[in-house]
C-alpha cells in the first residue's frame, strides 16, 4: 500500500488551507474574527479526529478476529499493529497533556457546579475527563514562554521525530511510497533561509509557536494529532493487507485426501486421491506416500491398495511444494481406513459440518447393529444422546478437518469393537449482516427510514435456530459540513438518533457503523458498517 492509496481527502486539504490562511491573517491583527475562525477549525478537526479513531479501531478489531482464527499466520502482523497502536496512543496522550499544560499555564477555569460552562466558552476536555475553560484565547506570551523559552516545543518536535521513525522502522525496504507518505505527513523542517535576509535562522518551533495566540497553537496541535492518527491509519491498513500478501494465491492450501470410502467391505479395494487443495499449473508438487515418491498428474497422486482382511489400516505421506518466495514447504498428512463387513453411515442432520458454540444434531446408522448397542465418541468435542439422535458440541475450530474425528463402536456381548470412523470440519457460525428496513444499504426514502425502530442482525441462509442481537451502533450524518455521530447502546434508535435522522436531506448519506452484536452462544462480533442514500 503506497501513498497513492492514502491521499489527502478534500476535507483534509481544506482544513490545511484554512489553517494557513488564518495564520496569515494574524499578521493583520484581525483579532476577534480570526480567533473565532480558529475555534471553528479546531472543532472541525476534532470531529475528523474522532472519525479517524473510529475507523482505526475497526481495523484493530479485524486484526484481533483474524488472530483468533489463525494465530500463526497473523501473529507477526498483529504484533507490529500492536506496536503502532501503543506508540500512537502515547503520542496522542503527550499532545493532550501538552495542550492541558498550555491552557493551565495561560489561565483556565475548571467547569463545575460553581463555575458552569457557557455556550460561548472555548473549552478543552482533558485526558482524565475534566473540562477546562480557556480564559485567554489571544494570549501571546504564555505559549511563547512555555514552548520556546522552556523548550516544550523542541521536546514536541523530538517526540514527533521519534514517533515518525518508529513507524517507518516497521516497514520493509520495498514499501517506499508508504514510507515517503509517513515522512511527509509528519515532517518538521526548519524554514528555508532566504538569501537576501541576514541571520535568518528561524526554527520549526519558532515558525509555529513564537508570538502566536493560544487558540492558534491549540488548533495546530489538534492538526498534529490528525497527522499522527492518519499515519497510524495508513500503516495499520498496510499491515493488515500483508496477512495474505505472502501466501499462495489460492483460497486454501494443504494436504487433501479423497477416498471412495473410509470403510470398505472385505475383498473390495480401498482407493483414494491425494492432492494439494489448490492447483498451480506452472509447477507440480512432489508427493510421497509411505516414504516412496509417487507419480503426480495434474497436481494429484493416486493411492490404491487391495484389502484382504478386516481391521484398521493407516497410511501417511508428505507433499513438498515451492512457495512464491522460492522456499520449499512440507505438508505432511496421515490417514487411516477400516476394512469391515458391517456398513456404517454417519451424517449431520442439517449440514455436512459441525458449528462451534451450538448443539449439532447428529445421526448414526449401522447396518445390522441396534442403536442401543452403539457407542459414539469424538475428538475435539463431546457427543451426548438425545432421544434417537446424538448432539455434537465441538470444542475448537477445525476448518481443515484435521482434529475432529467421530468414531463408532459396537458393544455386543461385552465386546467393544470399532465399527467405523469419519473426520469432520468444525466451522464458526457465520457472521450476520446488519439491516435496517430489511436492507443492508442502498437508497431509502426519508419516510421509510423514519418509521424504523433500529438495526437488526440477520443470518442469511443459515439452517440452525441461532440468533444475533445488536448491542450497540453509531449513526453518522453530515449537517452543514459537520459530522454528527450519535450512539445507541441497544438495537434500537435512540431519541437523539431519530431526531438526527429527521434532519437529513435528500441525496445525503446516513452511515451506520461501530456495530456490535452478541450471539446465542454469548460470543460478540463486530459487523461491517452499512450506509444509505436518502432519496
PESULFEN-V487830 format. One record per backbone hydrogen bond with DSSP energy under -1.0 kcal/mol. NH is the residue of the N-H (numbers start at 1). CO is the residue of the C=O. Records with the same first field share a line. If there is no record, write none. Layout:
NH=CO  CO
This chain:
5=2
6=3
13=9
14=10
15=11
16=12
17=13
18=14
19=15
20=16
21=17
22=18
23=19
24=20
25=21
26=22
28=25
29=26
30=25
31=29
34=30
35=31
36=32
37=33
38=34
39=35
40=36
41=37
42=38
43=39
44=40
45=41
46=42
47=43
48=44
49=45
50=46
51=47
52=48
53=49
54=50
55=51
56=52
57=53
58=54
59=55
60=56
61=57
62=58
63=59
64=60
65=61
66=62
67=63
68=64
69=65
70=66
74=70
75=71
78=74
79=75
80=76
81=77
82=78
83=79
84=80
85=81
86=82
87=83
88=84
89=85
90=86
91=87
92=88
93=89
94=90
95=91
96=92
97=93
98=94
99=95
100=96
101=97
102=98
103=99
104=100
105=101
106=102
107=103
109=133
111=131
112=115
121=118
124=132
126=130
129=126
132=124
133=109
134=122
135=107
139=136
145=141
146=142
147=143
148=144
149=144
150=145
152=146
153=147
155=151
156=152
157=153
158=154
159=155
160=156
161=157
162=158
163=159
164=160
165=161
166=162
167=163
168=164
169=165
170=167
171=168
175=172
176=174
179=175
180=176
181=177
182=178
183=179
184=180
185=181
186=182
187=184
197=194
201=199
207=203
208=204
209=205
210=206
212=209
215=137
217=213
218=214
219=215
220=216
221=217
222=218
223=219
224=220
225=221
226=222
227=223
228=224
229=225
230=226
231=227
232=228
233=229
234=230
235=231
236=232
237=233
238=234
239=235
240=236
241=237
243=240
247=244
250=248
256=275
258=273
260=271
264=338
268=265
270=305
272=303
273=258
274=301
275=256
276=299
277=254
283=280
286=320
288=318
289=292
290=316
292=289
294=287
297=300
300=297
301=274
303=272
305=270
307=268
311=339
313=337
315=335
317=333
318=288
319=331
320=286
321=329
323=327
326=323
329=321
331=319
333=317
335=315
337=313
338=262
339=311
340=264
345=365
347=363
349=361
354=425
356=427
358=355
360=392
362=390
363=347
365=345
367=343
369=366
373=370
374=371
375=409
377=407
379=405
382=393
384=391
386=389
389=386
390=362
391=384
392=360
393=382
395=380
398=426
401=398
406=422
407=377
408=420
409=375
410=417
411=373
412=415
415=412
417=410
419=408
420=408
422=406
424=404
426=398
427=354
433=458
435=456
436=439
439=436
442=531
444=533
449=445
450=446
451=447
452=449
455=491
456=435
458=433
466=464
469=518
471=516
472=516
473=488
474=513
475=486
476=511
477=484
479=482
482=479
484=477
486=475
488=473
493=453
498=494
499=495
500=496
501=497
502=498
504=501
507=534
508=505
510=532
511=476
512=530
513=474
516=472
517=525
518=469
519=523
520=467
522=519
525=517
527=515
530=512
532=510
533=442
534=508
535=444
